[in-house]
Amino acid sequence: MLQLLSLTLAYDDARFFGSVMFTDTDHPDDKLAVVLIDHADEPPWFRLTNVDPDGQDPTDPEMVEADRIMRFILRYTPWRIGRTTADFPQHP
């Protein structure tokens, strides 16, 4: 089970970048899972890159959780990257 350790986002007038770090509570001695976040010019307005070259699959748990976190953030603060709520798809 993943546990969020750190979420860092840096913003300027129209872009953002950052990272999200997780630990696996079932295997606390394993290395941390780190996903990089970068602004994109098309929906969903961000790109995710796993620092683990073998973990680029969007269904990997850390990628799924990073996607969920970013969608939550952008649902409530899309103006931080020069967008409106109409620009961001609202998924349940």
Secondary structure, 3 states (H helix, E strand, C coil): CEEEEEEEEEECCCCEEEEEEEEECCCCCCCCEEEEEEECCCCCCEEEEECCCCCCCCCCHHHHHHHHHHHHHHHHCHHHHCCCHHHCCCCC
